[in-house]
């Protein structure tokens, strides 16, 4: 049988316990079955491309368009961020090179391309020890390689490169998740998103922790603060006021919840 010169693979092994994996279980807990659907579609896209897939705004838009009306670019990106946070994809490769890959993906790709005439691997993307094989050719990123679009001129200015690195960093708690969790959709999303992006990661995590307790204390959204007021006043630092008139801090409320369970 003649060896092939193609890069991608036609099929890949799929573990029977895929849906029992903690990473997928957590994704489905956060996004429902949409999370696992996108994870599988991304794996197909990656293996069709080889062992990684360049990810940016354009790729997210196209992925949403091809995934169905219920998948918006915001939902797709939130799922991708969730997959990266849970190490389904490698965070280092995503933050540094804007690609989706993992050690497991690379191992399976190498197993599937054993009979290929040539397998080109980019040194900077490798997360595994490369096997000693005659058909493996390791190359470097130092010339004309761009994972998102090979036609883009690689000689971009330093400021543009730095801007891309900043924009590709994972948001520990994206605005879209806050918007849905807070569940009082009032105000300009564009204006609120800009305000949200100025909040530090540590403060965002405090907000994520605070919202369920705040909603428990004030279940009627009519009486809940508007999102803009909540962010302007840094209300996540306020104590929770429960119905009997007593005040409890977040730590106290969490302790009470544990006892109730």
Secondary structure, 3 states (H helix, E strand, C coil): CCCCCCCCCCCCCCCCCHHHCHHHHHHHHHHCHHHHHHHHHHHHHHHHHCCCEECCHHHHHHHHHHHCCCCCHHHHHHHHHHHHHCCCCCHHHHHHHCEECCHHHHHHHHHHCCCCCCEEEEHHHCCCCCCCCCCEEEECCCCCCCCCCCCCCCCCCHHHHHHHHHHHCCCCCCHHHHHHHHCCCCCCHHHHHHHHHCCCHHHHHHHHHHHHHHHHHCCCHHHCCCHHHHHHCCHHHCCEECCCCCEECHHHHHHHHHHHC
